[in-house]
Amino acid sequence: MPLQQVFLDETFGDARIQVIKTYDTALAREAFISMDATATAHLAESLSLQSPDESWDLPNEPSQFADVLWTELMDIAREDGQLRSFFVVRRLGSGEDAFIYVSGDWPSAEALARGFRDKPR
């Protein structure tokens, strides 16, 4: 089983965006920690954590919210038993190599990656 597989590799302006499927939880965690507020909000929305009809209260403290988000991500990333897969979005260009997003599903990773088409860089 490959540890990583490239699902998307496109150039938008001066940036190259890749979406990589990985089974490496440490890599997923590194990408999670690197996410900015926009990426975090995108992940929370994809996990339906910002729905107004949510039956439980989300913590207001950023570190506690991050813990909830990570726990939910780990849950949806489960493929079989303890095997988890993640879709990591990576940005390369102008000397930059950074992980900018991680999700347990392809559609949200693809949407964030393809969103670079409309953003000036």
ABEGO torsion letter per residue (X at the ends): XBABBBABBBBBEABBBBBBBBABAAAAAAAAAABBAAAAAAAAAAAGAABAABABBBBABAAAAAAAAAAAAAAAABABEABBBBBBBBBBEGGBBBBABBBABAAAAAAAAAAAAABBX
